[in-house]
Amino acid sequence: MADRIKGTASARAGWPGTRGHRMTGAVPLALFCSVAGVLAVGLGALAAFLAPSGAARGTVWLVVTAAVAVGAGLWWGLTPVTDRLRVLNRALTAVEPRRRHH
């Protein structure tokens, strides 16, 4: 019983480095949500710009933005973590400049 109480008390207090580990785990989600949101709004605006009528532009923008955002959310939620991280790491290595090793 004492071990269980000690374990829960230490979990509440947190060990050094626990907060940083949780923050590091949230960074990919925050980055993905930010990029997906910007892309969703941008694609919605582009689709609305291509719509012929002024009244339909708002509806087109709303539908396209919501569809892209829902698709991104479903991809994040339904894809296993290992596949998701593999895709994101591949995208990051393609964007990052290569460093010279001395």
Beta strands, then each sheet from edge to edge (+ up, - down):
end
